[in-house]
């Protein structure tokens, strides 16, 4: 087996070259290629070339929201940790995760819901431009759908990529049914907090 000699600073660039080579002539939606390739780079899973669904003009809408100071709400501390907060701050945005907040925990216990559900309710009360990056909790997506239907929140973008089994596929389909909300959805069971974070970062890096 031959070891490829690559300088440390060139590893990421070489990785993306290899991804492009392996994708070959697979047709990707123009403008979404950096997002798809970064998801593959994060996971080494080429299924993201097929299972990512993008609403119309979502990439430009997401970047415009960031330029206007939108903040990002995640459903895990891992997702929050993975997002380039320094780069987001250049445009006036912050990254929030309310899952560990005492008031969120108290509401979840009181109402018999998940913390993810309660954290979406807390986000809805902030009254600011928000992008949601959901990589773990289907209940967060289900609650977002309810809040949108009620007119309690109008997200700039929903990144719907929870991983798992219980209500994962169904919750993603609920987001796909939204007509006036920009979304990026990983259809099926695949996803994760790392995928949610890397999609956020892809948008940020595309703005350079």
C-alpha positions as CSV (number, residue, x, y, z in Angstrom):
1,X,0.0,0.0,0.0
2,X,1.4,3.3,-1.1
3,X,1.2,6.2,1.4
4,X,0.5,9.6,-0.2
5,X,2.8,12.3,0.9
6,X,0.8,15.4,1.8
7,X,1.9,18.4,3.8
8,X,-0.1,19.1,6.9
9,X,-1.5,22.4,5.6
10,X,-2.6,20.7,2.4
11,X,-4.5,17.8,3.8
12,X,-8.0,19.5,3.7
13,X,-7.4,20.7,0.2
14,X,-6.3,17.2,-1.0
15,X,-9.3,15.7,0.8
16,X,-11.7,17.9,-1.2
17,X,-9.8,17.0,-4.4
18,X,-10.4,13.4,-3.7
19,X,-14.1,14.0,-2.9
20,X,-14.5,15.8,-6.3
21,X,-12.7,12.9,-8.1
22,X,-14.9,10.3,-6.4
23,X,-18.1,12.2,-7.1
24,X,-17.2,12.1,-10.7
25,X,-20.0,13.2,-12.9
26,X,-22.7,13.1,-10.2
27,X,-25.0,16.1,-10.8
28,X,-25.3,18.5,-7.9
29,X,-27.5,21.5,-7.7
30,X,-25.5,24.5,-8.8
31,X,-24.4,26.5,-5.8
32,X,-24.8,23.7,-3.3
33,X,-21.6,21.8,-4.2
34,X,-19.5,23.3,-1.3
35,X,-22.2,22.2,1.2
36,X,-22.5,18.7,-0.1
37,X,-18.7,18.2,-0.3
38,X,-18.2,19.5,3.2
39,X,-20.8,17.1,4.5
40,X,-18.9,14.3,2.8
41,X,-15.6,15.6,4.1
42,X,-17.0,15.5,7.7
43,X,-18.5,12.1,7.4
44,X,-16.7,10.2,4.6
45,X,-20.3,9.3,3.5
46,X,-21.0,9.9,-0.2
47,X,-24.7,9.4,0.4
48,X,-24.9,13.1,1.1
49,X,-24.4,13.6,-2.6
50,X,-27.9,12.2,-3.0
51,X,-29.9,12.7,0.2
52,X,-29.5,16.5,0.8
53,X,-32.6,18.4,-0.2
54,X,-32.4,22.2,-0.8
55,X,-35.4,24.5,-1.0
56,X,-35.3,27.1,-3.8
57,X,-32.5,29.6,-3.5
58,X,-31.8,28.4,0.1
59,X,-28.0,29.0,-0.2
60,X,-28.3,32.6,-1.1
61,X,-31.1,33.1,1.4
62,X,-29.0,31.6,4.2
63,X,-26.0,33.7,3.4
64,X,-28.1,36.8,3.2
65,X,-29.6,36.1,6.6
66,X,-26.1,35.7,8.0
67,X,-25.0,39.0,6.5
68,X,-28.0,40.6,8.2
69,X,-26.9,39.4,11.6
70,X,-28.9,36.2,12.0
71,X,-27.9,34.0,14.9
72,X,-27.8,30.2,14.9
73,X,-29.8,27.9,17.4
74,X,-28.5,24.4,17.8
75,X,-30.1,21.4,19.6
76,X,-26.8,20.2,21.1
77,X,-23.7,21.6,22.7
78,X,-21.7,19.5,20.3
79,X,-23.3,21.3,17.4
80,X,-22.7,24.7,19.0
81,X,-19.0,23.8,19.6
82,X,-18.5,22.8,15.9
83,X,-19.7,26.1,14.4
84,X,-17.2,28.8,13.6
85,X,-18.4,31.4,16.1
86,X,-15.7,33.9,15.3
87,X,-16.6,34.0,11.7
88,X,-20.3,34.3,12.4
89,X,-19.6,37.1,14.9
90,X,-18.1,39.1,12.0
91,X,-21.6,39.5,10.7
92,X,-23.1,40.2,14.2
93,X,-24.5,36.7,14.9
94,X,-24.1,34.4,17.8
95,X,-24.6,30.6,18.4
96,X,-27.1,29.6,21.0
97,X,-27.9,26.2,22.6
98,X,-30.6,26.4,25.2
99,X,-30.7,22.7,26.1
100,X,-28.8,23.0,29.4
101,X,-30.7,26.1,30.6
102,X,-32.6,25.7,33.9
103,X,-35.8,27.3,32.6
104,X,-35.8,24.9,29.6
105,X,-35.3,21.9,31.9
106,X,-38.1,23.2,34.2
107,X,-40.5,23.7,31.2
108,X,-39.8,20.3,29.9
109,X,-40.6,18.7,33.2
110,X,-43.7,20.8,33.7
111,X,-45.1,20.0,30.3
112,X,-43.8,16.5,29.9
113,X,-41.8,17.3,26.8
114,X,-38.2,16.9,25.7
115,X,-35.8,19.7,26.4
116,X,-35.4,20.1,22.6
117,X,-39.1,21.0,22.4
118,X,-38.8,23.5,25.3
119,X,-35.6,25.0,23.8
120,X,-37.5,25.7,20.5
121,X,-40.2,27.5,22.5
122,X,-37.5,29.6,24.2
123,X,-35.9,30.5,20.8
124,X,-39.3,31.6,19.4
125,X,-39.6,34.2,22.2
126,X,-36.3,35.9,21.3
127,X,-37.7,38.0,18.5
128,X,-34.6,38.0,16.3
129,X,-33.4,36.5,13.0
130,X,-32.6,32.9,13.6
131,X,-31.2,29.9,11.7
132,X,-31.9,26.5,13.3
133,X,-29.3,23.8,13.0
134,X,-30.9,20.6,14.2
135,X,-28.7,17.5,14.2
136,X,-30.0,15.4,17.0
137,X,-33.6,15.9,18.1
138,X,-36.6,15.2,15.9
139,X,-38.8,16.7,18.6
140,X,-37.1,20.1,17.9
141,X,-38.2,19.9,14.3
142,X,-41.7,18.8,15.2
143,X,-42.0,21.8,17.6
144,X,-40.5,24.2,15.0
145,X,-43.2,23.0,12.5
146,X,-45.9,23.7,15.1
147,X,-44.5,27.1,15.9
148,X,-44.3,28.0,12.2
149,X,-47.8,26.9,11.5
150,X,-49.1,29.0,14.5
151,X,-47.2,32.0,13.2
152,X,-45.1,32.2,16.4
153,X,-41.8,32.0,14.5
154,X,-40.4,32.7,11.0
155,X,-37.0,31.0,10.7
156,X,-34.5,32.4,8.2
157,X,-33.4,28.8,7.6
158,X,-33.9,25.3,9.0
159,X,-31.0,22.9,8.7
160,X,-32.9,19.6,9.5
161,X,-30.4,16.8,9.8
162,X,-31.1,14.8,13.0
163,X,-29.7,11.3,13.0
164,X,-31.4,8.2,14.4
165,X,-34.7,6.2,14.2
166,X,-37.7,7.4,16.3
167,X,-39.6,10.1,14.3
168,X,-36.4,11.1,12.5
169,X,-37.7,10.5,9.0
170,X,-41.2,11.9,9.8
171,X,-39.8,15.1,11.4
172,X,-37.7,15.8,8.3
173,X,-40.7,15.2,6.1
174,X,-42.6,17.8,8.1
175,X,-39.9,20.4,7.4
176,X,-39.9,19.4,3.7
177,X,-43.7,20.2,3.6
178,X,-43.1,23.8,4.6
179,X,-43.8,26.2,1.7
180,X,-42.3,29.5,2.9
181,X,-39.4,28.4,5.1
182,X,-36.0,27.9,3.6
183,X,-34.5,24.5,4.5
184,X,-31.7,22.1,4.0
185,X,-32.8,18.6,4.9
186,X,-30.9,15.3,4.9
187,X,-33.6,12.8,3.9
188,X,-33.7,9.5,5.7
189,X,-32.0,8.5,9.0
190,X,-28.5,10.0,8.4
191,X,-27.3,13.2,9.9
192,X,-25.9,14.4,13.2
193,X,-24.7,17.4,15.1
194,X,-21.4,17.3,13.1
195,X,-23.4,17.5,9.9
196,X,-25.5,20.4,11.2
197,X,-22.4,22.3,12.2
198,X,-20.5,21.7,8.9
199,X,-23.5,23.0,6.9
200,X,-23.4,26.2,8.9
201,X,-19.6,26.4,8.4
202,X,-20.0,25.8,4.6
203,X,-22.3,28.7,4.3
204,X,-19.9,30.9,6.3
205,X,-16.9,29.9,4.2
206,X,-18.8,30.5,1.0
207,X,-19.2,34.1,2.0
208,X,-15.4,34.8,1.8
